[in-house]
Amino acid sequence: MSEGVDSCSYGYYRLKLPFRIDSKTASDTPEMEYILGHSEREIRRLMHQASILRPITERLLRGAGIGRGMRVLDLGCGAGDVSMLAAELVGASGSVVGIDRSPEAIAVARGRARTAELRHVHFQEATVGAFSDPEPFDAVIGRYVLIHQADPVAFIRAAAGLVRPEGVVAFHELCVRGQAVQSLPTVSLWQQAGEWIRMAFQAAAPHHDAGGRLIEHFSRAGLPQPTVFCESPVGRGEDSPLVAWIADTLESFLPQLAKMRILTADTIAIETFEDHLRTALVEAKSQIVGPAQFCAWTRV
């Protein structure tokens, strides 16, 4: 596993309009509800998350050979972060289509693309099963979509059906198993936050271990075994965006944790939790490691 540098220098697009993103679906599997809900606060968390994950996703797309002039399809595009990243890579001579079943998310993605002046990226309300295009794509990509599928193998198979021969299928996923986060020197509050998130995620996500099963899932879908790599974002307590990411993610999971009778907002004073967490990390001079990110791509 390689460890990436602190991601705080990577910018992200901001939006102040309320919207929601619905769940990701595969062609022949049931619709799944997005496990963390559709509030404006949650979508802002996802935008912050996207800024942290961007350099890792970019390495995946570049490694898979996505570049100038290519036609790319982004599955479960949400508010458009991965689609816009791909649009930067393919340039004006290429094109990107992002699909999501949420009309609100598609409207937001379109607005963000206009603001960024990315005229060659387009968004469409659709599921994988309902989507069609007159021409196959050079690449089909997705981030954090397999973990939400009832059947990730069927989803990958459907994705592969949308690319041309020798085209690329690439996914960036999580695998929430064992120790979700790390710190050295060890800070117990950071470790405990990661454990709470792991417990909630494993209880709620259909395939929380999809990132660790990418070779298996690709193979079962009938695809060649993929090229895989794993990276973990690394930071420090003073200014790392990882602290806010973990605190915000824990807040998003509080309803699930309360349902499991593990934790409530009052128990940990969620309004000040990020400040307490950051203070503990700074005092310990601790180096922190975020959740491992698994990436895979292959040609079909």
N, C-alpha and C positions, 0 to 999 in steps of 0.2 A: 504494500500500500504506500503510495506517495502522499505527502501532506502539502497542500497548497498554502500560499501565503495568505495573510490577513486580507480579507476582501473589502475593507472599508473604503478603498479608493475607487471602487466601481460604482458609477452612478446608476440611477434608475428613473424611469418615467413616473411622474406624479400626476394624480388626478383627484379632484375634490368632489366629483359627482358620486352619489350612491349607486351601487350596482351589485349584482351577485353573479356567482359562477355556479352553474349546476354541475352534476356529477359527470364522470366520463363513462362512456359505454362502448361495448364491442358489438359486432354485427349480429351475433346470434346469442347474446347473453342478456340477462335482465338489466334494466336500468338500475344504477346504484346511486343512492344519495351521497353527496359529498359529506364526509363524516364531520367536518368542522363547521358546517352551516354556511350561510350566505350573507352575513352581516357586512356592512361597510368596513368595520374594524378588521374583520377577518380578511377581506380583500386587500386592505392596506398591508396586513401582515404578509400576504402572499407576494405583494410587490417588493417589500423589504427582503423577503426570502429570495426572490428572483435576482436581486442585486448581488447577493452573496453567492448564489449558484451560477451566475452568468459565466465566470471564467472557466468553470469545470465543463459546463455545457458547450461552451465555445471550443474547448479542446476536443470534445467528442465530435462535434460537427466537422471541425477541420481535419481531425484524424480519419474520419469517414470519407473525406474527399469532397465535401460540399464546398463549392466555390462558384466562380463567375459563370453566369449564363445558365445555371441549373434551375429546374422547376422542382419546388419542394412543397410537401404537404405536412402541416403540423397538426397532429391529432390531439383533441382536447386542449385547444389553444388558450382557453380562458381569456384573460385580458390582453394576451398577445405578446408576452415577453419573449418567448422562444421564437415565435414567428418573426418578430422584428429583428432579433439577432440573426436568424437565417437570411433575412432580407439584406442585411448589411454584408453578409458573406457572398451572396449570389450577385449583388450589384444590380444596376438598372437593366442590364441585359438578361437577367434572370427573373424569376417570379416565385412568390410564396403564397400559398393558400392555407389559412388557418381555419379549422372547423371546431365548433363546440355546440352542444345542444341548448345552451342558454342564450336567448336573444339579448338579454341585458349585457352579458359578457361580450357578445359580438359587437354590440353598439359601442361599448367602451373601447374595445380593441381597434375598431375603425377610427374612433376619435383620436386615439393615441398615435396611430399610424399617420393620420393627417398632420398632427402636430409635429411629428418627427420628419415629415415630408418624405415618407417612404411610399411612393406611389405604386410600386410594384409588389406590394403585399396586400392581399385581399382576404376578407373574412366572410365565412358563410355559416349560417345556423344549420347544423346537420350532425347526425351520428355517423359512425363509421359504416354501419349497415345501410343507411339511407343515402350516403354520399356517392356520387358518380361524377366522372369527368371524361370528356371525349378522348383525352390522351393520358397515358400513364405518366407518373411522375418519375423524376430521376432519383428522388429520395423521399422517404416517409419517416418522420421523426416524432418523438413525444417525450415529455418530461413529467414524472410523477403521475403517470396514468395507469400503468400496470397494477400498482398497489391498490387501485380502486376498482379493479375489474372482478366480476364474479368468475370469469374464466380468462386469465391473461394469455393462455395459449391460443384460444380462439381469436382474441384481439390481435395478437401478433400475426396470425395467419391471415386475418382480414387486411391488416396493414400491408402485408407482403403482396396481396392481390392488387394493390393500387400502384405498384412500381413497375417500371419497364424491366425487361431482362437485363441482368447485371446491375440493376438499380440497388440503392442502399436502403436498409431498414436500421434505424438507430433509436435507442431508448436510454434515458437517464433516470435511474430509479433509486429508491431507498431499500435498505434491508435492516429493519429494526429488530435486532437480536442481540442478546448479551448486553454489554455496557454501551449505552447509546452515545455518551460523551465522556471526555477524559479531562483531567487537570493535573498538572505537576508544578509545584507542590499541590497535593490533593486538597481541594476545597469541598467539604462535605455538602454544602448547599448546592453547588454546581452539580455534583454527582447525584444528589437526591432529585434535583429538577429533571435531569436526564432519565432517571429511573421512573419517575412519575409519568413522563411523556412516553417512555417505552411501554409501560403497563397499559396506558390508555390506548395507544396506537395498536398494540397487539390485540386488544379486546375489540377494537372498532373497525380496523381496516381488513377487508377481505383477504388480501395477500400482502401483509406487512413485510414479508420476506422476499418479495419479487426481485429486489436488487441482487440478492444472493443466489437466485435461481435463474439468472438470465441465460446461461448456457443450456440448462435443462429446458427452459421454456422455449427458446429458439429451436432447439432440436426437436421437441415434441410438436412444434408447429410446422415441421418439415423443412426448416431453413438450415443452411450450413452453420456450423458452430461459429459463434461470433468472436471477434476481437473484443477483449474486455479489459477494463482498468478500473481502479478505485482511488479516489482522493478524499481527503478530509480537510475541511477548512480549519485554519489555525489562527489564533488571535491572542490578544492580551486584554486584561481587564479594563485598562484605562479607557480605551476608545474602540474596542472591537465591536462590530455590529452583531457578532455572535451572541452577546449577552442579551441584547434586546430581542433577538430572534428566539432564543430559548425561553425568555420570560413571556413573550407574546404567545408563543406556541403553547406553553403551559396554561396560559389564561384561556386559550381557545379550547383546550382539552378539559377544562374544569367541569363542564356539565357531565362529560363521560366519567371523570374521576369521582364526582359526587354520586353518580348513578352506581358506581362500583363501591361506594362507601369508603373511599380512600382519602379524599381531600375535598375541601370547599374553599371558596374565595376568602371567607373569614378566617379559616384555619391558618392561612399563610399570608394574610394581608396583601392580597394580590396587587393593590394599588401602589405599594411601595416595594414590591418584591424585586423588581429590576435594580433599584438603587441599592438594596441590601445585598443582592448578589454581586453587583459590580464592586461594592466596597470590600466585600470578603475576598474577591479575586485580587484586587489591588493590594490589600494588606498582605496577602500571602505571596505577592509577586508571582502569581501562577500563570503558566502558559496553558491555554485552553484549546481543546480539540472538539470540533462539532461532529455531527453525525456523518458517518461514512457515506460517500456518494458512489454508486456503481453505474458504470456506463458500458454499453455494448453496441456493436454494429456489425453488420454483415452485408454481403451482396447476394442477391437472389437470382 
